[in-house]
Every structure is written in C-alpha cells, then in structure tokens.
Amino acid sequence: MYQISPEDATALTTLTARNMQLQCTLQEGELWLIMGEHNLRITPLTLTSAREKN
C-alpha cells in the first residue's frame, strides 16, 4: 500500500482530461506520469509491502 502527498495529489489533477492518454513508468521507487507535454514525478510513501503480509 502506498500514500502520496497532498501536493502530489493536487498536481495529479493537472493531468486529467477527457480522452486522455497517460503513460506511466515506475522505477527505483519513483512514479513518472506523462500525458503529452506534461509530466509529473511522484515519490510515494510505502505504508506496507508484500513482505510484511506474509
């Protein structure tokens, strides 16, 4: 389970559009969201991991 900051959540609203095409890359704990010429980098906080569930 992950949590994103309120600032990142607000920034996500700039990427919303009708008929949007969103690309996503997850690498080294960072999430990159790209829509056309707009991009957003998010570093989510890990609340629980798969290892903790076992």
Secondary structure by P-SEA (a helix, b strand, c coil): cccccaaaaaaaaaacccbbbbbbbbcccbbbbbcccbbbbbbccccccccccc
